[in-house]
Amino acid sequence: MLFSEKEYKKRVEKTKKRMQEKGIDVMMSSHPANMNYLTGYDGWSFYVHQCVLVSLDQEEPVWIGRNMDANAAKVTTYLKPDNIRNYADDYVHSPIGKHPVDFIADVIEEKGWGNKNIGLEMDQFYFTHKTYQILNKRFPNASFIDADLLVAMVRQIKSDPEIEMMKKAGKIAENVMQTGIDQLEVGKRECDVAAEISKAQISGTDKIGGDYPAIVPLMPAGDGIDAPHLTWSERKYKKNEPVILELSGCYNRYHAPIARTVYLGEPPKRMQEITNFVVEGLEETLDFIKPGVTCEAVEEKWRKSIAKGNLVDASRLGYSFGLNYPPDWGEQTASMRPHDKTVLKKNMTFHLIPIIWQDEIGFEMSSAIRITEDGCEELYNFPHKLFSK
């Protein structure tokens, strides 16, 4: 168990409070980050159906998953054995028509929750249309309520122990980014650089072991430099081309994303000019951030700052992040963009990632931050600059 039982119980109570506010009696959470957050469960088992049930009339959540994964639940969660429920293997990709959600429905029925207001994470990667069909058929007297971001909103404000996890991820991120920069060479294959980055992510540091991040190394280069979600190929790096590295340190599923731009050769004058405006704008924005400020006000500060260089950032400036599993380390809640009136509070965490393109020349650099009592702090110490080799 990663955190104390007291910590998990506090998270469950906060979740139940939000459930009450939304008129939800029972919530089915299938997002692995939410399952981890509420119970401690950690395993690469999210390719099969699994969930945590939280009910207002029961103190502990109920974990439900595959038979073999129940052993991981016993090891990683704080739950009593009665609240770890597992289905047999013939439910998995069953040739005889059995479905894991039928087993989940059996537990709901056994608990007497079948006619309640049931919250479902309806817009998550791990919630399927088939799941909804089965539940809707099994419980015609239930009311199904969209609880998509209910737990994610609770997760927005981290506890002090969570912040410590993210700071350790930040230490790993420093090593990961330095490894990526050091490995970049003209004539070297992209896949070989990616392999060294992945090794650094998992090895961590000599004092902190790493974890697999929710997103693989993103490494657009050359003609693909303006396609930010490209990974790697067997292509070899060329002289006088830019490379973007968007990576992350990860520690016990907690992230510290980091992005930097590297130029293989002497950077064009305009690229360095753009870099200077972006660095100045980001640092001015970081100085502006503090509790009580809204996300949209932060974005406005950034937008006005880079306007001095006639630059425009077409994407959101940043987003909340933290504990997560593939395919995303973002929490899908607050974003630093126009019209997002989320008020910043202590121990919220954001990934600010300016991406500027002008005249086919661009620059990307990021900062993972925690909101403090009177400002913000970066989770790692890495230069704000354009790197060249």
C-alpha positions in Angstrom: 0.0 0.0 0.0 1.6 3.3 -1.2 -0.2 5.7 1.2 -1.7 5.3 4.6 -5.2 3.9 5.1 -6.2 7.3 6.5 -5.2 8.9 3.3 -7.3 6.6 1.2 -10.3 7.0 3.5 -10.1 10.8 3.2 -10.2 10.5 -0.6 -13.2 8.2 -0.5 -15.0 10.7 1.8 -14.3 13.6 -0.5 -15.6 11.5 -3.4 -18.8 10.6 -1.5 -19.4 14.3 -0.8 -19.3 15.0 -4.5 -21.6 12.1 -5.2 -24.1 13.5 -2.7 -23.9 16.9 -4.4 -24.8 15.3 -7.8 -27.5 13.0 -6.4 -25.5 9.8 -6.9 -26.0 6.9 -4.6 -23.5 4.4 -6.1 -20.6 5.2 -8.5 -18.9 2.8 -10.8 -15.3 4.0 -11.6 -13.5 2.2 -14.3 -10.6 4.6 -14.9 -7.5 3.0 -13.6 -6.2 6.3 -12.2 -9.4 6.7 -10.2 -9.3 3.1 -9.0 -5.7 3.7 -7.8 -6.6 6.9 -6.2 -9.5 5.5 -4.2 -8.1 2.2 -3.2 -4.3 2.0 -4.1 -4.9 -0.7 -6.8 -2.0 -0.8 -9.3 -1.7 -3.3 -12.1 -1.5 -3.5 -15.9 -4.9 -5.0 -16.1 -6.9 -2.2 -17.6 -7.2 -4.1 -20.9 -10.0 -6.2 -19.3 -13.1 -5.0 -17.5 -12.5 -3.8 -14.0 -13.9 -1.2 -11.7 -14.3 0.2 -8.2 -17.8 0.6 -6.8 -18.3 3.4 -4.2 -21.6 3.5 -2.4 -22.9 6.1 0.1 -24.2 3.3 2.3 -20.9 1.3 2.6 -17.7 2.6 4.2 -15.2 0.9 1.8 -15.3 0.8 -1.9 -15.6 -2.6 -3.7 -12.9 -3.6 -6.2 -14.0 -5.9 -9.0 -11.7 -7.5 -11.5 -10.3 -10.6 -13.1 -9.5 -13.5 -10.9 -5.7 -13.4 -11.3 -5.7 -9.6 -10.7 -7.4 -10.0 -7.3 -4.0 -11.0 -6.0 -2.7 -7.6 -7.0 -5.7 -6.0 -5.3 -4.8 -7.8 -2.1 -1.2 -6.6 -2.3 -1.8 -2.9 -3.3 -5.1 -1.8 -1.8 -6.2 -1.1 1.8 -9.5 -3.0 1.2 -10.8 -5.8 3.4 -11.0 -9.2 1.6 -14.8 -9.1 1.4 -14.5 -5.9 -0.7 -12.2 -7.6 -3.3 -14.5 -9.4 -5.8 -13.2 -11.3 -8.8 -14.7 -13.0 -11.8 -13.5 -16.3 -13.3 -11.3 -16.4 -16.4 -14.1 -17.7 -18.6 -15.6 -14.2 -18.5 -12.6 -12.9 -20.4 -13.2 -12.8 -24.2 -15.7 -15.5 -23.5 -16.6 -18.0 -26.3 -19.8 -18.9 -24.3 -21.3 -15.4 -24.1 -20.3 -14.5 -20.5 -19.3 -10.8 -20.0 -17.4 -9.3 -17.0 -20.0 -6.5 -16.7 -22.6 -9.2 -15.9 -20.5 -10.1 -12.9 -20.3 -6.5 -11.9 -24.1 -6.3 -12.2 -24.4 -9.4 -10.0 -22.4 -7.6 -7.3 -24.6 -4.5 -7.6 -27.7 -6.6 -7.4 -26.4 -8.5 -4.4 -25.7 -5.3 -2.6 -29.2 -4.0 -3.3 -28.0 -1.1 -5.4 -29.9 -2.0 -8.6 -32.6 0.6 -8.2 -30.3 3.5 -7.1 -28.9 6.6 -8.8 -25.8 5.1 -10.4 -22.9 7.3 -11.5 -20.9 6.1 -14.6 -17.7 7.5 -16.1 -19.4 7.8 -19.5 -16.7 9.5 -21.5 -13.6 7.6 -20.4 -11.3 5.4 -22.4 -12.1 2.4 -20.3 -15.9 2.6 -20.3 -17.5 0.9 -23.3 -20.9 1.2 -25.0 -21.4 -2.5 -24.3 -21.0 -1.8 -20.5 -23.8 0.7 -20.6 -26.0 -1.6 -22.6 -25.6 -4.4 -20.1 -26.2 -2.2 -17.1 -29.2 -0.5 -18.6 -30.8 -3.9 -19.4 -30.0 -5.4 -16.0 -31.3 -2.4 -14.0 -34.3 -0.8 -15.7 -35.3 0.9 -12.4 -32.0 2.6 -11.9 -31.1 6.1 -12.9 -27.8 6.4 -14.7 -25.9 9.7 -14.1 -22.8 10.9 -15.9 -20.0 11.0 -13.3 -17.2 11.3 -15.9 -15.0 13.7 -14.1 -16.3 13.3 -10.5 -13.2 11.6 -9.1 -10.8 13.6 -11.3 -12.1 16.8 -9.8 -11.3 15.4 -6.3 -7.8 14.4 -7.6 -7.1 18.0 -8.7 -5.9 19.1 -5.3 -3.0 16.8 -4.3 -2.2 15.9 -0.7 1.3 16.6 0.6 2.4 12.9 0.2 1.2 13.1 -3.4 3.3 16.2 -4.0 6.3 14.4 -2.7 5.7 11.6 -5.2 5.6 14.2 -8.0 8.8 15.9 -6.8 10.5 12.6 -7.1 9.1 12.2 -10.6 10.6 15.6 -11.2 14.0 14.4 -10.3 13.6 11.5 -12.7 12.4 14.0 -15.4 15.7 15.9 -15.1 17.7 12.8 -15.8 15.3 11.6 -18.6 15.5 14.9 -20.5 19.3 15.2 -20.1 19.6 11.7 -21.4 17.5 12.5 -24.4 19.5 15.6 -25.2 22.8 13.8 -24.7 21.8 11.0 -27.0 20.7 13.2 -29.9 23.3 13.0 -32.7 23.3 13.5 -36.4 23.3 10.1 -38.1 21.8 8.3 -35.1 18.5 6.5 -35.4 15.4 7.9 -33.7 14.6 4.5 -32.3 18.0 4.2 -30.6 17.5 7.5 -28.9 14.0 6.5 -27.8 15.4 3.3 -26.3 17.9 5.2 -24.1 15.1 7.6 -23.0 12.9 4.7 -22.0 15.7 3.1 -20.1 16.2 6.3 -18.2 12.5 6.6 -17.4 12.4 3.1 -15.9 15.8 3.3 -14.2 15.1 6.7 -12.7 18.1 7.9 -10.7 20.6 6.2 -8.4 18.3 6.9 -5.5 14.8 6.7 -7.1 13.5 3.9 -9.3 11.3 5.0 -12.2 8.0 3.9 -13.6 6.5 3.6 -17.1 4.9 6.9 -18.0 1.3 7.2 -19.3 2.6 8.5 -22.7 5.6 7.1 -24.6 8.4 9.5 -25.7 7.1 12.0 -28.2 10.0 13.0 -30.5 8.9 14.9 -33.7 11.8 16.0 -35.8 12.7 17.5 -39.2 9.7 17.7 -41.6 7.5 16.3 -38.8 8.5 18.9 -36.3 5.0 20.5 -36.3 3.3 17.2 -35.7 3.7 17.1 -31.8 2.4 13.6 -31.2 4.8 11.7 -33.5 6.9 9.1 -31.7 10.0 7.6 -33.4 11.0 5.5 -36.4 14.3 4.0 -37.7 15.0 7.3 -39.5 18.4 8.9 -38.8 18.7 12.4 -37.5 20.0 15.0 -40.0 22.2 18.1 -39.8 20.4 21.4 -39.3 17.1 20.1 -38.1 15.1 20.7 -34.9 14.0 18.0 -32.6 11.3 18.2 -29.9 11.4 16.0 -26.9 8.2 15.7 -24.8 8.9 13.3 -22.1 8.1 12.6 -18.4 9.5 11.3 -15.2 7.1 8.9 -13.5 7.2 7.7 -9.9 4.6 5.3 -8.6 2.2 6.5 -11.4 2.8 10.2 -10.5 4.2 12.3 -13.4 6.4 15.3 -14.1 6.1 16.0 -17.8 8.9 18.0 -19.5 9.4 19.3 -23.0 12.4 20.9 -24.7 13.6 21.8 -28.2 17.0 20.8 -29.6 18.6 22.0 -32.8 21.1 19.8 -34.5 23.4 22.5 -35.8 23.4 26.3 -35.6 19.8 27.5 -34.9 18.4 30.0 -37.4 18.2 33.6 -36.1 14.4 33.7 -36.1 14.2 30.5 -34.1 16.4 32.0 -31.4 14.3 35.2 -31.4 11.1 33.1 -30.9 12.8 31.2 -28.1 13.7 34.4 -26.3 10.1 35.6 -26.4 8.7 32.2 -25.3 11.2 32.0 -22.4 10.4 35.5 -21.3 6.7 35.0 -21.6 6.7 31.7 -19.7 8.8 33.1 -16.8 6.5 36.2 -16.6 3.5 33.8 -16.5 5.1 31.7 -13.8 5.7 34.8 -11.7 2.0 35.7 -12.2 0.6 32.4 -11.0 -0.7 32.2 -7.4 -3.8 30.9 -5.6 -7.0 32.8 -6.3 -6.0 33.5 -10.0 -8.1 31.8 -12.6 -6.9 29.5 -15.4 -8.2 32.0 -18.1 -6.3 34.9 -16.4 -3.0 32.9 -16.6 -3.6 32.2 -20.3 -4.3 35.9 -20.8 -1.1 36.9 -19.1 0.8 34.5 -21.3 -0.9 35.6 -24.5 -0.2 39.3 -23.8 3.4 38.6 -23.0 4.2 36.8 -26.3 2.3 39.4 -28.3 5.4 41.6 -27.8 7.1 39.3 -30.3 4.1 39.1 -32.6 3.6 35.5 -31.5 0.3 33.6 -31.2 -0.2 30.3 -29.3 -3.1 28.6 -30.9 -3.4 25.8 -28.4 -4.2 25.8 -24.6 -1.2 26.9 -22.5 -1.5 24.1 -20.0 -3.6 21.5 -18.2 -3.8 19.7 -14.9 -2.0 16.4 -14.5 -0.7 14.0 -11.9 -1.5 10.3 -11.2 -2.4 8.5 -14.3 -2.1 5.5 -16.7 -1.9 5.2 -20.5 -2.9 6.8 -22.7 -2.7 10.2 -21.0 -1.1 11.8 -17.9 -3.5 14.7 -18.1 -6.5 14.8 -15.7 -8.9 16.2 -18.3 -10.2 18.8 -15.9 -8.8 22.3 -15.8 -7.0 23.9 -18.7 -5.2 27.2 -19.0 -7.2 28.6 -21.8 -9.9 31.3 -22.5 -13.2 30.8 -20.6 -11.8 28.3 -18.1 -12.7 30.0 -14.8 -11.1 27.3 -12.6 -9.6 29.1 -9.5 -6.1 28.0 -8.7 -5.7 26.5 -5.3 -2.7 25.2 -3.3 -1.4 21.8 -4.4 -3.0 21.9 -7.8 -0.5 20.8 -10.5 -0.3 22.0 -14.1 1.8 21.2 -17.1 2.4 24.5 -19.0 3.6 23.7 -22.5 3.9 26.6 -24.9 4.1 25.6 -28.6 4.9 28.4 -31.0 5.1 28.1 -34.8 5.8 30.9 -37.2 7.1 30.8 -40.7 7.9 27.1 -40.4 10.1 27.7 -37.4 9.0 26.8 -34.0 9.9 26.2 -30.4 8.4 24.1 -27.6 9.3 24.2 -23.9 7.3 23.2 -20.8 7.1 23.6 -17.1 5.4 21.2 -14.6 4.3 23.2 -11.6 2.7 23.0 -8.2 0.6 25.9 -6.9 2.0 27.0 -3.5 0.7 29.2 -0.8 1.7 32.4 -2.5 2.8 31.4 -6.0 4.0 28.3 -7.8 7.1 26.1 -8.0 8.5 23.9 -10.8 8.7 20.2 -10.0 12.2 20.0 -11.6 15.2 22.2 -12.2 16.0 22.3 -15.9 17.1 25.3 -18.0 14.6 27.3 -19.9 16.4 27.5 -23.3 16.9 26.2 -26.8 19.5 23.5 -26.8 21.8 23.0 -29.8 24.4 20.4 -30.7 
